[in-house]
C-alpha cells in the first residue's frame, strides 16, 4: 500500500508538471484541445448558443471511431440536427474508447433518440465480390467478435444490376 501511495503522488506531480509545461509552451495534444472546447461551451452559454444556432446540420462521417469526448462536445452544440454515418466493420479505435456506434445503432433501431437508416445496398461492387465479403464476414463477425450480428443487420446487398448484363464475365 505504501508503494502505491508514493507512486500515485509521483504520478500526480508528473501530471501537474506536464500540464504546467503545456500551458507555458502553449503546446497541446488533441485531447487537451477537445477538453478545452468542452469547457468553453459549458462555461459560456453564449458561445454554446452561438455555435448551436450557426449550424444547420452537423454531419459526422466514420462515426464508429467517435469517442466519448467528441460525443460530449457534439451533444453540447447540437440542436437535433446531427447526422452520423458509420460502419461497425470498420471500427478500429476501441482502444481509445470509440464504442458509441454500437449503442446508438441499437437505440436508433428502436426509434429511441433518433432514426437508423441502413445503407446496406452496394452499387460499386460486383455481385461476386459482395457474396465473398458476406461469406467471410458471416463467419468472422458476431456479437462477441466484431460487436454485431453480421447477417442480421450488416450484410451487404448487391444493388447495381447493370453489372449483371453489361459487366458480366465468368470470372469470380
N, C-alpha and C positions, 0 to 999 in steps of 0.2 A: 504494500500500500504506500509506503514512504517513497518508493521509487516512482510510482505513478504520479504522486503529488508533485514531486520535483520535475518530472517530465512535463506535466501539464503547465506548471509555472514557466518552464523554459519555452514551451510552445506558445503560451500567451505573450511572453516577452518578444519572441521572434515575430509573431503576427503583428504586434504593435509596431515594431521596428520596420517591418515591411510596409505597413500602412503609412507610417510617417515618411518613409523614403518615397513612396509613390506620390504622396501629397507634395512633398518638397520638390520632386523632379517633374511633377505633372505628367507622370507616366502610369498608365492604367492598363489593366487587362480587360478583355471583353466582358467578363463577368462583373468587374468593377463598374464599367460603364452602364451595364444593364441595371445594376443595383442603384446607381445614381439616378438613372432615368425613372425608375420606380419611385424612388424617394421624392423626386421632383414633382411627379404627378400626384403623389399622396399628400405632400406638404403644401402644395399650391393649387387649390381648386380652380383658380383662374387659368392656370396652364393646362390642367386636365380638361377643362371645359373648352378651351380654345382648340386643343388637339382633337377632342371628341367631335366638335362641330365642324372641323375643317376637312374631315374625311367622309366622303360619300360612301365609300366601300373600303374595307381592309381585306386584302386578298393575301393568303398565305399559301405558298407552294411548299411542297416537301414537309407537310405538317407532321408527318411521322417522326421527324427529327427535332420537333419543338420541345423545349424543356420547360420546367415549372416557372422559372424566372421570366422567360419570354412570354409564356401564357399569362402570368400575372400582369406584366406591362400591357399586353394587348387587352386584357379584361378591363384595365383602368381607363383606356381611351376609346373602347368600342361603344357602339350605340346600337346594338342588334344589327350590325352591318358587317359581320366577319364571315368570309367565305374561305374555306380551307380545302386543299387538295392534298391527298397523301396516299401512300401505298404501304401497307404493313410489311409487304415482302421486301421493301427497300429500307426498312428501319435499321440503321447502323449505329445509332447513338444511345443505346440503352445504358451504356456505361456512364453517360453524363445526365442520366435521369430523363431521357426523352421517351416517356412512357404514356403520354397523354392520348395518343391516337386511338389506341385500343378502347380506352374508357369512353372517349367521345363517340367512337363508332357504335358502341353498344347503346349509349344513351340516345343518339340521334336515330338509331334503328327503331327505337321505341318512342320516337317523337318527343323526347324529353330535352328541352332547351335548344332544340334545333331540328333540322331535317337532313337525313342522309340521302344522298343520291349516288348510287353505284355507277361508275363509269367502266364497266367490265368489257364493253364491246370494243374490240380492237380492229381498226381499219387499216393498219400499216403492215401487219404481218400476214404471211400466207397461212392457210388453214393447217398445213403440216407442221409449221413452226409452233403454232399455238397448241396443237394437240400434244406435241412433245414437251412443251413447257408445262402444260396442265398435268401430263403424266408424271413428270419429275416432281413438281410441287405437291401433287396429291400424295405422293409417297413421303415427301420430306416435311410437309407443313401440317401441323395440327395445333390444337390449343396449347399443348405442353411445349412443343418445339415449334417456334415461329409465332406463337401467340394468336393463331386464328385457324379456324377450320377452313382450309383452302377450298375444297369442293363446294362447301355450303354457301360461301359468300364472296370468294375472291378469285374464282376460276375465270380465265379469260374466254371471251366469246368471240368467235370469228364473225367479222362484220362486213368485209369487203368482198362481195360476191363477184365482182369483176375479175378477181384473181382466179376464180373457178373456170372462167371461159378464156379471157384474153391472156392470162398469165399461166395457164395450165401447162405443167410438164409432168413427166412420170418420175421425176426426182423427188426424193423425200429429204 
